[in-house]
Amino acid sequence: MLHMMCMRLGSTYSELKSQGVGGKHANYIDSLPFVWNKFEQAGYVTLYAEDGLVAGGDTFHTDFYGFEQPPVHHYMRPFWQAAAENITRPGCLGTMPEHKHVFRYVEQFLSVNNGSRAAGYPAHIPRFAFAFVSGSADNDLTSLSQFDDDLFTWLEKLQRSGLLERTVVIVVGDHGPSYGPRRHTMLGKTEERLPLLVVSVPTWFAERHPEMTKNLATNSDRLVTPLDVHQTLLDILDVTAQVPATICSLHRVGD
């Protein structure tokens, strides 16, 4: 979670604590400079979605006091609060795991308005989505494998629909399972130290910004931090100011 806070704010956790917004000094964090605020100021419609809210506190209610007002245009927390009594088993709402509800929420947000209720914005409206998925990150190998399959299926569906040709997608995973007996095996120790960072850009973006695309390829062999990802989002915002693009950032944690 701390990695994700750095990514969204461009600040370290120590810097946040020095401002008195974490731990016993927690206060509302509406005034912090979240990256989605910059996109909203540039005319983007914004979304934040997270799973696992029913089982416990979310990212902003564990070490922080949360928001006094909804931080984005489309905020998934009220949905989970309303759905709490319908949770059939840990990690699931109805017959679907919580992460699939997040995928569907983001997909509907990104889809172009074609007259259906599932898609509410015309193609020229730029959108920024930040999804945080953690509810499936347990020590059940079947669950972890199922999440991988679901993520692949979802991204493949976005590609077939044409969404990836107008959307910059960033997928981040900080590490594998970091607790439980499997973590003490050789495979578990290896997985705990294997972060993931995948960036997909539309064809037109790569052709129009070859230098940025080249830098992405070069940096794939370098140490990259959440602060670098934050700056990358701001750079994308700068270069797409004249041709607004849709941006989707999906963060997957391992514990």
C-alpha positions as CSV (number, residue, x, y, z in Angstrom):
1,M,0.0,0.0,0.0
2,L,2.8,2.4,0.7
3,H,4.2,1.9,-2.8
4,M,0.8,2.9,-4.2
5,M,0.7,6.0,-2.0
6,C,4.1,7.1,-3.4
7,M,2.9,6.4,-6.9
8,R,-0.3,8.5,-6.6
9,L,1.3,11.4,-4.6
10,G,4.9,11.6,-5.7
11,S,5.9,11.6,-2.0
12,T,7.5,9.1,0.3
13,Y,5.7,7.8,3.4
14,S,8.2,9.7,5.6
15,E,7.2,12.9,3.9
16,L,3.5,12.1,4.5
17,K,4.1,11.4,8.2
18,S,6.0,14.7,8.5
19,Q,2.8,16.4,7.4
20,G,0.8,14.8,10.2
21,V,-1.5,12.8,7.9
22,G,-0.6,9.2,9.0
23,G,-0.8,7.0,12.1
24,K,-1.9,8.6,15.3
25,H,-1.7,12.0,13.7
26,A,-4.1,11.0,10.9
27,N,-6.4,13.6,9.4
28,Y,-8.5,13.9,6.3
29,I,-6.3,13.7,3.2
30,D,-8.4,15.5,0.7
31,S,-5.8,18.3,0.3
32,L,-2.9,16.0,-0.6
33,P,-1.7,16.4,-4.3
34,F,-3.1,13.1,-5.7
35,V,-2.2,12.5,-9.3
36,W,-5.8,12.2,-10.3
37,N,-6.4,15.8,-9.2
38,K,-3.9,16.9,-11.9
39,F,-5.8,14.9,-14.5
40,E,-9.1,16.3,-13.4
41,Q,-7.7,19.9,-13.7
42,A,-6.7,19.0,-17.3
43,G,-10.3,18.0,-18.1
44,Y,-10.2,14.2,-17.4
45,V,-13.0,12.3,-15.8
46,T,-11.5,10.3,-12.9
47,L,-12.1,7.0,-11.2
48,Y,-10.6,5.2,-8.2
49,A,-11.6,1.6,-7.4
50,E,-10.4,-0.9,-4.8
51,D,-11.4,-4.3,-3.6
52,G,-11.2,-5.8,-0.1
53,L,-13.1,-3.0,1.6
54,V,-15.6,-5.2,3.2
55,A,-13.1,-7.4,5.0
56,G,-11.2,-4.4,6.4
57,G,-10.0,-0.9,6.0
58,D,-8.9,0.3,2.6
59,T,-5.7,2.0,1.6
60,F,-6.9,5.4,2.9
61,H,-8.4,4.1,6.2
62,T,-5.6,1.9,7.4
63,D,-2.8,4.4,8.0
64,F,-4.9,7.4,7.1
65,Y,-8.2,9.0,8.1
66,G,-9.7,8.8,4.6
67,F,-11.5,11.5,2.6
68,E,-14.0,13.9,3.8
69,Q,-15.4,14.2,0.2
70,P,-15.2,11.7,-2.7
71,P,-11.7,12.2,-4.2
72,V,-12.7,11.4,-7.8
73,H,-15.8,11.5,-10.0
74,H,-16.3,7.7,-9.8
75,Y,-15.4,6.3,-6.3
76,M,-16.1,2.6,-5.6
77,R,-16.0,2.7,-1.8
78,P,-19.7,3.5,-1.4
79,F,-20.6,0.5,-3.5
80,W,-18.6,-1.8,-1.2
81,Q,-20.2,-0.3,1.9
82,A,-23.7,-0.8,0.5
83,A,-22.8,-4.4,-0.6
84,A,-21.3,-5.5,2.7
85,E,-24.3,-7.5,3.8
86,N,-24.3,-9.5,0.5
87,I,-20.8,-10.8,0.8
88,T,-21.2,-14.6,0.5
89,R,-17.7,-15.6,1.5
90,P,-14.4,-13.7,2.1
91,G,-13.2,-12.1,-1.2
92,C,-16.5,-12.7,-3.1
93,L,-19.7,-10.7,-3.7
94,G,-22.4,-13.0,-5.0
95,T,-20.8,-15.5,-7.3
96,M,-17.9,-13.3,-8.4
97,P,-14.6,-12.5,-6.6
98,E,-14.3,-8.9,-5.6
99,H,-11.5,-8.2,-8.2
100,K,-13.9,-9.0,-11.1
101,H,-16.3,-6.4,-9.8
102,V,-13.4,-3.9,-9.9
103,F,-12.5,-5.0,-13.5
104,R,-16.1,-4.5,-14.6
105,Y,-16.4,-1.1,-12.9
106,V,-13.2,0.1,-14.7
107,E,-14.3,-1.5,-18.0
108,Q,-17.6,0.3,-18.0
109,F,-15.9,3.5,-17.2
110,L,-13.5,3.2,-20.1
111,S,-16.0,2.0,-22.6
112,V,-17.3,4.5,-25.2
113,N,-20.9,5.6,-24.9
114,N,-22.9,3.6,-27.4
115,G,-26.4,4.2,-26.0
116,S,-26.2,1.6,-23.2
117,R,-26.2,2.4,-19.5
118,A,-22.9,0.6,-19.0
119,A,-20.9,3.3,-20.8
120,G,-21.6,7.0,-20.1
121,Y,-19.0,9.0,-21.9
122,P,-18.4,9.7,-25.6
123,A,-15.0,8.8,-27.1
124,H,-13.6,12.4,-27.0
125,I,-13.9,12.6,-23.2
126,P,-10.5,11.7,-21.6
127,R,-10.6,9.4,-18.6
128,F,-8.1,8.5,-15.9
129,A,-8.7,5.3,-13.8
130,F,-6.7,4.0,-10.9
131,A,-7.6,0.5,-9.7
132,F,-6.1,-1.2,-6.7
133,V,-6.6,-5.0,-6.4
134,S,-5.6,-6.9,-3.3
135,G,-8.5,-9.1,-2.2
136,S,-7.3,-12.2,-4.0
137,A,-3.7,-11.9,-2.7
138,D,-3.8,-14.7,-0.2
139,N,-1.8,-17.9,0.1
140,D,-4.3,-20.1,-1.8
141,L,-2.5,-21.1,-5.0
142,T,-5.8,-21.7,-6.8
143,S,-7.0,-18.2,-6.0
144,L,-3.8,-16.6,-7.2
145,S,-3.8,-18.6,-10.4
146,Q,-7.5,-17.7,-10.9
147,F,-6.6,-14.0,-10.5
148,D,-3.9,-14.3,-13.2
149,D,-6.4,-15.9,-15.6
150,D,-9.1,-13.3,-14.8
151,L,-6.6,-10.4,-15.4
152,F,-5.5,-12.0,-18.7
153,T,-9.1,-12.4,-19.8
154,W,-10.0,-8.9,-18.9
155,L,-7.0,-7.3,-20.7
156,E,-7.6,-9.5,-23.7
157,K,-11.2,-8.3,-23.8
158,L,-10.1,-4.7,-23.7
159,Q,-7.8,-5.3,-26.6
160,R,-10.5,-7.0,-28.7
161,S,-12.8,-4.1,-28.0
162,G,-10.3,-1.6,-29.3
163,L,-9.9,0.1,-25.9
164,L,-6.1,-0.5,-25.8
165,E,-5.7,1.6,-29.0
166,R,-6.8,4.7,-27.2
167,T,-5.7,3.8,-23.7
168,V,-2.3,3.9,-21.9
169,V,-2.4,1.0,-19.5
170,I,0.1,0.5,-16.6
171,V,0.0,-2.7,-14.6
172,V,2.0,-2.8,-11.3
173,G,2.5,-5.6,-8.8
174,D,4.8,-4.9,-5.9
175,H,5.6,-8.5,-4.9
176,G,4.3,-12.1,-4.4
177,P,2.8,-13.4,-1.1
178,S,4.9,-12.1,1.8
179,Y,3.4,-14.2,4.6
180,G,2.4,-17.8,5.4
181,P,4.3,-21.1,5.1
182,R,4.8,-20.8,1.3
183,R,6.8,-17.6,1.8
184,H,9.6,-19.6,3.5
185,T,10.1,-21.9,0.6
186,M,12.7,-21.2,-2.1
187,L,9.9,-20.4,-4.6
188,G,8.1,-18.2,-2.1
189,K,11.3,-16.2,-1.3
190,T,11.8,-15.7,-5.0
191,E,8.2,-14.6,-5.6
192,E,8.3,-12.1,-2.8
193,R,11.2,-10.3,-4.6
194,L,9.6,-10.2,-8.0
195,P,7.8,-6.9,-8.7
196,L,5.9,-6.4,-11.9
197,L,5.7,-3.3,-14.1
198,V,4.1,-3.4,-17.6
199,V,3.3,-0.4,-19.7
200,S,1.1,-0.6,-22.8
201,V,0.7,2.4,-25.1
202,P,-1.5,2.8,-28.2
203,T,0.1,2.5,-31.6
204,W,-0.5,6.2,-32.4
205,F,1.2,7.2,-29.1
206,A,4.3,5.2,-30.0
207,E,4.5,6.7,-33.5
208,R,3.9,10.3,-32.3
209,H,6.3,10.1,-29.3
210,P,9.1,7.7,-30.4
211,E,11.6,9.2,-27.8
212,M,9.3,8.5,-24.9
213,T,8.7,5.0,-26.2
214,K,12.4,4.4,-26.6
215,N,12.9,5.6,-23.0
216,L,10.3,3.1,-21.8
217,A,12.2,0.3,-23.4
218,T,15.5,1.5,-22.0
219,N,14.2,1.8,-18.5
220,S,12.9,-1.7,-18.6
221,D,16.4,-2.8,-17.7
222,R,16.9,-0.2,-14.9
223,L,15.8,0.2,-11.3
224,V,12.4,1.9,-11.3
225,T,10.6,3.2,-8.2
226,P,6.9,4.2,-7.6
227,L,8.1,7.8,-7.8
228,D,9.3,7.2,-11.4
229,V,5.8,5.8,-12.3
230,H,4.2,8.9,-10.8
231,Q,6.4,11.1,-13.0
232,T,5.6,9.0,-16.0
233,L,1.9,9.6,-15.5
234,L,2.6,13.3,-15.3
235,D,4.7,13.1,-18.5
236,I,1.9,11.3,-20.3
237,L,-0.5,14.0,-19.2
238,D,1.8,16.7,-20.6
239,V,2.2,15.1,-24.0
240,T,-1.4,14.2,-24.5
241,A,-2.7,17.7,-23.5
242,Q,-3.5,18.4,-27.2
243,V,-4.8,14.9,-27.9
244,P,-6.4,13.6,-24.7
245,A,-5.9,9.9,-24.1
246,T,-7.5,7.5,-21.7
247,I,-5.2,6.2,-18.9
248,C,-5.8,3.2,-16.8
249,S,-3.4,2.2,-13.9
250,L,-4.0,-1.2,-12.3
251,H,-2.0,-1.9,-9.1
252,R,-1.9,-5.5,-7.8
253,V,-0.4,-6.2,-4.4
254,G,0.9,-9.5,-3.2
255,D,-0.3,-9.4,0.4
